[in-house]
Amino acid sequence: MNILKDRFGRTFPYIRMSITDVCNFKCGYCLPNGYQVDKSDNRKFLHLDEIRRLSKCFSLLGVNKIRITGGEPTVRKDFFDIIKVLKFDSGIENIAITTNGYHLDQKAELLVKSGLTGINISMDSLNQETFKNITGHDRLPEILRGIKNLQDAGFENIKINAVLLNGINSSEKDFDQWSKFIEKNKVDFRYIELMRTGDNLEYFKKYHISSKKFKKYLNENGWIYQTFGKDSGPSLNYINPKFKGKFGIIAPYSKDFCKSCNRLRITSRGDLRLCLFGNTGINLRHLLKEDSQIDELKNLILKQMQFKKESHYLELGDTGSTKNLSKTGG
C-alpha cells in the first residue's frame, strides 16, 4: 500500500475534510459579520458520491482518521448521510466532527447513533455573557446540555476547543472555571492560540496572546505533559490524576510546531490543501466523477506530497490563501 509521505519524512494518517463554508455563528476571530457568500467561487460543495470516492481513496493511502469540519458541518441537510457513508463505505476507522454545538442538545442522540468516534466542540467560554459576545449567540446552556446528553449516552471522546483571546477569556479566573469543569467531566479542553488570517489583522493585533500564559498556569497547578498518538492532532496534552478530564494547548506560533504535522485538508469545494496556511494545493473534483478514477486520484495526491512545505511560516506573517478559518475548516 502507498502511504502519504512528504519530503521531510512526515506521514499523514489524518484528513480534515470540510463539507461546507456556511456557518451560523458570528465569532469575532473568524466571521464577525456572519457567513457571506463568496461570489468569486460559484462551485458547489462536495456532494455525497464525491465524498465517498475521496474517503475511499484516502483509506487506500493509509489514512485512518477523517475529521468532518465546516463552516458548521451540521448545517448540511445530508450531514448524517455523509457520516453514514464515511463510517460504513470508506474503510476509515475513525470518523470525528468539529462543531459549534448549535442545537447539540437536540442532536446528541443522533450523533451517538451515527457511529462517530469523536466530537470537537468550539466553546470559547463558560461565562454565558462572554460566550454570547464572542459568537453572537446566547447558546451556551444548550451546548452544555448537549455535552451532558452525549455523556449520558455513553459517548466518551469529547473535546472542547476555545480560542485564547487576550482580555476576554485569558484570565486566571477563566482557567479556574475550566479546571473545575474538567475536574468533574471526562472531556479534553484545549486552548488554541489566535491565528492571523488574511482578513483578521486588526483583531489579531488586539486579541492575540501567547499560550505560554496558560502553560504557566498548568505548570504551577500540578499538570503533567502527556505524549500523543500517531493520528492525534497538534495539541500538547496535560493530565492530572485528580481530574476526569485533560487540558491541552494548540500553539501554532511555537518553535517546531510543524515538525509533527500529520494531517492534510480538503476544502468544501474539493481542493486538496497541504497546509492550513499554505498556497499549495490542487482541485481533485475532475477525478471524483467515477469510481474507476481511483488509481488516477491516488497518483495525483501522492505527487502533490512533494510540494508540502516544511513550515507554515505564520511567524513571518504569511497567512497563505486562508482568508478566514471557515474556508478550510480551521
Steps between C-alpha positions, in 0.01 A plus 500: 500500500618850415501738797487877512852622574677829431863595428566555871403147606164598647209260445132600481243260649256786575277701262291805588216516249280809479151440363373861506623858546167600654494577872209623712719669764675837481821442694717811510820316404349327195172643360419816698238603243360150460527277195526684168464323167828502307388624160846439355456124539167362377600131526259290704607320815617139472205265455450162665649283224807722473554475875462120482758469219743737668483328838542157338810627321650635823431169670705326231779753566526398866277765656321374811331820620276757334366803683197667342507877534338811354406783539248317716463147353162425659327772291510263202169317458685183404742523794398166653508332157860620465593355839332171406697478173828575675429253777387205288630551143841664529713254694605785731522387862449828688236755399477821702337840458567856610186698582398828664240306699194664345198298624741242642246412770257391227759328279697312767309171477521493118872577513562208736291263286680612182814314606726802543820428690569859610355849524672837542281783626603863457414672829701810582375567852301354789370849573165541325541871425857457373390211280221713355734792431754279318257296289200730457279223646365441849524122471740392774229326709381285208859400417566400862176296495621340178829398660311346790270317257804358319651385829172349620487300175847359571692710247852554634727665241393862554737791447429868560697770319525865601692770315716682755412871485691760697280673757192296405558142617866504603484574874586265784130510589420359154765230545356411840149470350621249245697318767187451710312384190747229397547391860151349477468442124697253289573740215820638344506878513753682280587864459597593143721801442327759282636467146536782255304452177468712188217716632545519879823701541354772724316243713819296525704801615240581765431155644796270434675371811759227528382167635800514734271669753276191515801268495639684806165448674516125427858468623414681823195282569640149476421411138724242328587507129377193306620376160249436222417231243584489129160626377456759774468867425757766588399541864755484783304308762520513880357262758437515873400184692249700706301601190270305269587719202819626333640838404671578172671779309511556124779752440562553127758773563718277715839373383486172303116497490503365143750220564223271625249593226298190411195636317384629164188697418222480245294815448124489459541543123748217459838672518784304658682739735838388624498756784236711671706810420667391177459609142563152364224259402291379211135434419408129491144507370581400143607164646193456723245440224533121468610214725739389224715814548631393841850398385544830316378685808745315726791583271410868484481528880831315543671733250370805686677391817836615359372859514419504873720754676697446816313775690194725475718812561223664704764660720611698193146630443436265206133394516498341156162491328301468824264799515316360802488168681155401368659463154708197594344375818753648741 
